[in-house]
Structure formats: C-alpha cells, structure tokens
Amino acid sequence: MVKLRDLSHVRIDRVEFESGGGTVRGLYYYVNGASTCVVLCHGYSSSKHNVDPLAFHLAADGYSSLAFDFLGHKLGASSGPLREADDLVANALDAVACAQRMTGVRHVVLGGHSMGAATSIAATAVRANVEGVIAMATSPDRSRQLTDDSILSGLRNRTAYVEGVGPEKITAAMDGFTERIGEIAPRPVLLVAGRRDALVAPSAVRLLFDLASEPKTFELIDANHTDCAERARFVVARWLQARGFPAAQL
C-alpha cells in the first residue's frame, strides 16, 4: 500500500519587494508555526522554478521558504534588467529582509543553486543575522574553468534568457562571491555536489568545501547540474535538523 503524504497544510503566498532599481517577485512557502525560513536563489539564465520543488519540500517539513526571480532573469516575474552583477547580492539581501518580516520567522538561512549559491555566500558574508548557507552546484574560479568552447557557447546562447549583465561579468563576480566563503564561520555551511554534474564537477565543489571553515558539511548526491536543487531536498532538510534549526510541529 502506498501512503500519500498530506500536504494540505502548506501555504503559498506571493511576495514582492523593491531591489536593485526594480521589483523582485517570488513565492513564500510556509506552514503555521514555522520559525526558520530558507531563502532560495536560482542559477544563471534560470528562474525560481528551478528551486520551487525544494522550497515546497522544506515547507512540508516545517521550514518556510522564499524563492524569487533575480532581476533580469528568464524574462520573468521580476521587473527591470540586472544592471550590475552586484545587484544579485542586493536582491538576495532584500529577500532576506522580506523573509524576516514574515510572521513568526526568527531564523534565516540563505541557499542557492550555481550562480545563486555563489550569491548566497557573498550575501551571508555581509549580513551577520543570516545563520547559515546552503550552496548547491557551485565552485571557485569559474572564470578560469570556463575555457571549453562548447560551454562558453552554451552560456552565450543563454543570454537570451537574461536582460542586462552578460555571462562573462557574472562569472567573474561569482569568483569574487565564492572567495568569501571563509568569512561565513562560525555559521554552518552545506556544500552539495551532483555526481552527474557536467558543468560543475564534484571535485570542483570539493575545492570550495576545502576553502570553507568549520562547521561545514559536504554532500554528494545523484543529480546533474539542472536537477541538483530538487534532488538535494532530503540532505538539506537533514542538515537543517542536524544544525538545530527549529521546524514547525506538524
């Protein structure tokens, strides 16, 4: 017999806030009594849809989540172009502030996939009240790694999904973001790598893990680059629990 999980307790609200010269929009997933919120940042040329399954799963487990579209990305819900790469960090910090205004939220963790993971690291480095980082499928020195013509061609093709800053400037900014991972301590860091990730190899994620200070955790999961955030849902929930972030009693 297959037992279906009751998900009727999960609520989803639209949110929006001003940031980086535009309006950032997203969804807030929550259950009654949730006091820990995970703010989730998507990757380059993607949108919040890439992290939505993880956001919903966390809410079902008693953690609220806020997933948003970076400015300029996927011609999507958020208005205005991404004018500067540093506006990624501004968007993430303003999303944290939005989460902290939600009823009952007392703890905020920043998480992200690829570009969003690098952004989460930099944003946490400058915001002391963010209590931890979840970085999925990202690594240091991306500019130096992107020398393969097929990968560069793929990134340039994806500029059609992004209004504003191009991939070369964003990749260079990501290198600056990931360099700050040592500044997160003593707050905990979770690094997640996809075993089948052809864009950011597990060995590259491990390099970033080596740069981080304790407390830090490395997880290798069965995922490619695109589905890493969705497939990380169980290890993320376990990590939150292990690090003592409170969940709502369901």
N, C-alpha and C positions, 0 to 999 in steps of 0.2 A: 504494500500500500504506500502511495506517495502522499506525504503530508504537506499540504500547501501552507506556506508561511503567510500569516495575516499581516498585511502591510497597510491596513486601513488607518493606522494611527499616524502615518507620515503625512505631513502637510507641506505644501509648496506655495510660496508667495513670490510675486515679482518684486524686485528691488531696483532702484536706480540712484545714482549719485553723480555729482559733478567731479571731474578729474581730468587733468591734462588738457584743459581747454575744450572738453566735450562732455557728453553724458554717457556714463558707463551703466550698462543694464545687465541684470542677471537674475538668478533664481536663488531663493533661500529655502533650504530643505530642513525641516525640524520636526520634533515631537515634543509634547508637553514635558516640561521638566529638564530639557537639555541645557546644560551649563557650559559645555565645551563646543566651540564652533571651529570647523576646519575650513579655511578659505582656500579655494582651489583655483589655480591659474593654468590655463591651457598653453599649448605649444604654438610655434610659428605657423602661420597660414591656416591654423585650425580655429576652433571656437569652443565655447563652453560645452558643446555637445560631447566633446571628447572626454570630459571629466564628469558628465552628468551621471553615468551609472555608478561611479564611485561615490558621488555626493548622495545619491538616493540610498545606497547600501549603508553608508555611515549613519544617515538619519534613521534607517530601520534598526540600527544597532544602538541608538540612543545618543548619537552625536549629531549636532546640527552642522550644516554645510552651506557655504555660499559659493556658487560658481558663477563667473561673469565672463563677458566678452571683452578682451582688451580693445582699446580704441583702434580703429582701422582694420580690424581683422574679419575676414570672411564676408565682408560687405554686410555685416550682421547687425545685431540689435543695438550695439553701442554706436553713438553718433560721432562723426568727425574723424579725421585722419590721425594716425600715430605720428606726431610731428617730430619727436625725438625718441631715441631708444630709452633714455632715462625716464620717459613717461610710462614705461612698463612698470617701473618701481613705484611711481606715483599712483598708478591705477591700483596696484596691489595694496599699497598703504591705505588708500582711500577705501578699498574694500574691507580691510581690517577695521577701520573706523566705523564703517557701516555695520559690520558684524557686532562690534562692541556696543552698538546702540540697540541691539535686539534684546527683547525681554528675556531676562534670566541668564544671558551669556556672561560668564566670569572668566573663561579661559579661551584663548585664540591660538590656533596653530596654523601656520602657512604651509601650503603644499602646492606642488605643481608638476607638470609633465614637460620635459625637454626645455624649451625656452622659458616656460612658466616655472620650472624647477629652479633654473638659474636666477630668475627674478625673485622667487621666494627667498632664496639665500640672501640676496642683497637687501631686500626689504626687511628681513628679520635682523640683519646686522645693524640696521639703523633704528629699529623700533624695539626698545627693551621689553615692552609688555607683550610681545609675541613670544609664546612659551616653547615653541619647537618648530622644526622644519621637516617636511616630507618631500624629498627630491627624487623624482622618478625619471629615468632615462635621460640623464644629463651628465656632462663631464667637463673637465677643464680643457683649455687650449683648443677649443673647437675651430678657431680660425686656422690653426696650423694643421689640423686634421683634415679640413675640407680642401684637399688638393686633387681629389679624383674628379675628372671632368664630368662623369655621369652624375655624381652627387651635386656638384655645383650647377649643372644644367637643370637638375630637378628643382633645386632651390629657386633658381631664377624663374623657372616656369611658374612656380607657386606665388610669385609676386603679384600675379593677377588676383589673388585672394586677399591681398593686403594693400591698403591705401596709406601711403606715407613712407616711412623709413624702409630701405631695402635690406636684403638678407645679409650683405656684407657688413653693414654697420650694426645690425642686430647681433650677428655672430661675434663681432668684436666686443660689443657691450656685454654679451654673455660671458666672455672670458674675464672681464672685469668683475662681473657679478660673482662668478664661482670662486674667484680668488679670495673672497671674503668669508669663505666657509669656516675658517679657523676662528672668526670673531663670534660665532654663534654660542660657543661654550660659555657657561656651564649648561646651557639649554640643550636638550637632546636633538639629535639629527637621525633621520631614517633615510638611507640611500637604497633605492630599488633599481635593479637591472633586469632587463629581459633577455632570457637565454637565446632567443632567436632575433634579437635586435640587430639589423644590418646597418643601422645608421649610427648608433651609439653602442659600441660593443661592451659587454660586461666588464672586460679588462679596463676600459676607459672610465666606467663608473667607479671601478675599484680605485683608480688613481685619485678620484675626488674623495672617496672614502678615506684614503690614506692622508689627505690634506686636512681632514676634519679632526677636531679634538673630541675627546670623550666628554659626555657619553654619546656614543654613535653606534648605529646598527646597519649592517649590510644584508640585503635580501636579494637572492637570485630567484626569479620566477619564470614560469613557462609563458613567455609573451614575446611578441615582436615590438617594434617601436610604436606602432599606432595603437595597439590594444593594451599597452603596458599599464596605463592608469586603471582601466576597468579590471584587469586581471590582478591588480595589486590590492583589491579591496579587502581580502582576508588578512594579508600581512599588515596592512595599515590599521585595521581595527584591532588586531592583536597588539601591535606596537603601542597604540593609544592606551589600551588597557594596561599593558606592562609598565608604561611610564606613569601610570597613576592619574591620567586624565579622566575625570568623572563622566559617566554616561547616565542618561535618564533611566530610571527603573521602569521597565516595560511590563 
